[in-house]
Amino acid sequence: MSEAIVHPQGLLELRGLAWRCALGRGGVREFKEEGDGATPAGLLPLRRVLYRADRVPIPRAAVAREPIGEQDGWCDDPGHADYNRQVRLPHPARHEELWRRDGLYDVVGVLGWNDAPVVRGRGSAIFFHVARADYAPTEGCVALALADLLAVLAAGVTALRVLAP
């Protein structure tokens, strides 16, 4: 396993290299809850990589890669049976659209948080994705500039270890 270390100050390290990253607006927390805006502390395995085939080539990665479609979403409604799972849109419960106009999900690493098993209310849709140009805080994800994200994936990262403050 090739682990990248994520520091709560917004720095990701892998094999002696470091990149600036954006983290959750709620900081890094060991006890993550839905809606708190925090990035969960701990070991987050990289489950797979999703990408916009109309915008980027297939990313190099050590895990499975799948293109995102216009009907792809992610359920973030703790009261629904599909909570913290990829869904097809339209979907009856609260959800995120993965096919975004802003480019933040042009490349998305699905991180293993609250997925084995899913516990309602412990947080959903924790991704490794493209950062905004100003590195504004995320809703709980870890985000890098597109070129940096592609470089980290190509280096064979299979997990992010997010350090607690």
Secondary structure, 3 states (H helix, E strand, C coil): CCEEEEECCCEEEECCEEEECECECCCEECCCCCCCCCEECEEEEEEEEEECCCCCCCCCCCCCEEECCCCEEEECCCCCCCCCCEEECCCCCCEEECCCCCCCCCEEEEECCCCCCCCCCCCCCCEEEECCCCCCCECCCEEECHHHHHHHHHCCCCEEEECCC
